[in-house]
Amino acid sequence: MMLLFDHLQIFGCPAYVHVPADERSKLDAKSEESIFLGYKTGVKGFKFWDPIAKKIVISRDVVFDEQLMLQQKKDMTVDYSIARDRVRRTNIKPPNKLSFEDLVSFALIVSSDVSVTFHDVVTSQENNKWMAAMVEEMESLNHNRTETQGNFGYLNGVMLRQYKEAEGMEKVSYSNDIGCLMYAMVCTRPDLAHDVSQVCKYMSKPDKQHWEAVKWIFRYLKGTVGHGIVFGSQRDNPLVVGYVDSDYASDLDNRRSTTGYVFTLGGGPICWKSTVQSVVALSTTEVEYMAAAEAAKEALWLTSLVKELGVQQGGVHLLCDNQSTIHLAKNQVYRARTKHIDVRFHKIRELVASGEILFQKVHTDENAVDMFTKPVTTDKFMHCLDLLSVLSS
């Protein structure tokens, strides 16, 4: 019977997870210190929390340090008489802002009588603070899981930037792998547009963080290999419809903003783009206005294309979630805050006036191109995929 429980370990136990040779250089450590969380359902491996990379790791190649764990528990445990005292148990207070390590340590302190601990927490005079701390920690854990498990993407919540040091990257096939990702993104995977746009900026001098981002994109692709664009009946969606959005000063290297747009026909995306703007904008309105001008040029080309295919398009509906940008495009007036905008971006005013572009307001929650410009939550990311009919087969 003892053999059946040999794999059981102490919750919160420090462990050293082996790092595969292809994921480290010669000078990197062969293992990373992590914290044991439990067991992954349906997978022959242990679940760990990497406090440095702030991600969950599943691995079987690991060495547990239970002796260190028991010593830490001994050092942190209060007198048993206090631990069993329901009245005085409320004196054990968590830090103002709980990290994962804090929760593990606190769980060890009060683990001798969990039911009593929870009772005293919810009935104490400071129960509101306790509940707020627990809610904050759960939101933090959910946020970290959103970032790392890739349920747009890898770069949800992660902003990349250029680094001076790039040691150990000479043998990495960064450019070739980016080319593979670009091929998938351009052909059938608009959900990769923002992520690929981010990692493409560092092709000349990639860093280890950029390489990790590329590997996470491939992991996301592996988990969504059945996803693809689904086109509906042209009777239901006979015209080209465009979505446009931007993110102000999102590039950490040069403070330029990001333009994103996508056009659909038959309910599915036919053209999309996520790119850094060529100039530095001075306001959010200017950013949105320049993004709309770029989308308008694409709309003109699509209008000519579908006309050759026998589709009588008329004006292209261009949906934007910025009301001031729409007003600026429809109102032929130069103001102090917008008079510096390059004349080529004002082409959209002419197109709006002629009816070739039908500029309309859309709620931010229903703007399908939001995931093309910035990191979004998992729920928003999945909602954008639904709006664009990028679904699993």
Buried (B, 14 or more C-beta within 10 A) or exposed (E): EEEEEEEEBEBBBBBBBBBEEEEBEEEEEEBBBBBBBEBEEEEEEBBBBBBEEBBBBBBEEBEBBEEEBEEBBEEEBBEEEBBEBEEBBBEBEBEEEBEBEBBBBBEBBBBEBEEBBEEBBEEBEEEEBBEEBBEEBEEBBEBBEBBBBBBBBBBBBBEBBBEEEBEBBEEBEBEEBBEBBBEBBBEBBBBBBBBBBBBBBBEEEBBBEBBBBBEBBBBBBEEBEEBBBBBEEEEEBEBBBBBBBBBBBBBEEEEBBBBBBBBBBBBBBBBBBBBBBEEEBBEBBBBBBBBBBBBBBBBBEBBEBBEEEEBEBEBBBBBBBBEBBBEBBEEEEEEEEBEEBEEEBBBBBEBBEEEBBBBEEBEEEEBBBBBBBBBBBBEBBBBBBEBBBBEEE
